[in-house]
Amino acid sequence: MPLLEARHLALLLLGLNASQPANALPEEHQENYRILHDAISRTIKATGMVSAPANKRMFYADEMFALAWRLIDVELTPPEIKSRSLKAVMKLSRNSRGRKWLKTLGDDALPDLTASAQPSLRGMHKRDKARENTARLCWLLVQLLVEETDGRYGTSDKPASDGILRKLKTLAQEREVPSDGLGRGTFYEVLKMGREREV
């Protein structure tokens, strides 16, 4: 696919058919689709991606898959999409113009990833494992918070996630810590992944 729209990429990241109409998605995919589509659209706008001359909603596949690198979900994104994304990052990082564009994604470490990444994708497995471990740790910390506060933050089966997230955002602001990763969708996704990995 030489050209992609934001909606195509969001569907592919969820392991769905890229030609599927977004308004016909099953309910369980709608929120994740919306979050991904919004993130992709914001990134396109922020990085000043150049659209295809014939259609302003279509963008070049390598750039689209490269921006998808940071949006990959361990459970939902199929291996072939992860692989395509890594290949796009590696391809773009081969020249200075591509490296410069990759840096506009907001992660200076992204081009460095390609120096050590092997076509076998061994590094991707380690990255997935690290995300799983981090999610498990976050879930256990929420469980500890619930237990130590005598139910003020819900129960172990149903923690008061909204209240916990509000407190985390306040704490981050007070301590002047960047609030990256404290978005509602990210927080819930991490807790969901951590709960599933707890066993």
CORKAZI-V477639 format. One record per backbone hydrogen bond with DSSP energy under -1.0 kcal/mol. CO is the residue of the C=O (numbers start at 0). NH is the residue of the N-H. Records with the same first field share a line. If there is no record, write none. Layout:
CO=NH / NH
//
This chain:
1=60
3=58
4=8
5=9
6=10
7=11
8=12
9=13
10=15
11=14
16=19
20=23
21=24
25=28
28=32
29=33
30=34
31=35
32=36
33=37
34=38
35=39
36=40
37=41
38=42
39=43
40=44
41=45
42=46
43=48
54=57
57=51
58=3
59=63
60=64
61=65
62=66
63=67
65=68
67=70
72=76
77=81
78=82
79=83
80=84
81=85
82=86
83=87
84=88
85=89
86=90
87=91
88=92
90=93
94=98
95=99
96=100
97=101
98=102
100=103
101=104
102=105
106=109
108=112
112=116
117=120
120=124
121=125
122=126
123=127
124=128
125=129
126=130
127=131
128=132
129=133
130=134
131=135
132=136
133=137
134=138
135=139
136=140
137=141
138=142
139=143
140=144
141=145
142=146
143=147
144=148
145=150
146=149
148=151
150=153
152=159
157=154
158=160
159=163
160=164
161=165
162=166
163=167
164=168
165=169
166=170
167=171
168=172
169=173
170=174
171=176
178=181
182=186
183=187
184=188
185=189
186=190
187=191
188=192
189=193
190=194
191=195
192=196
//
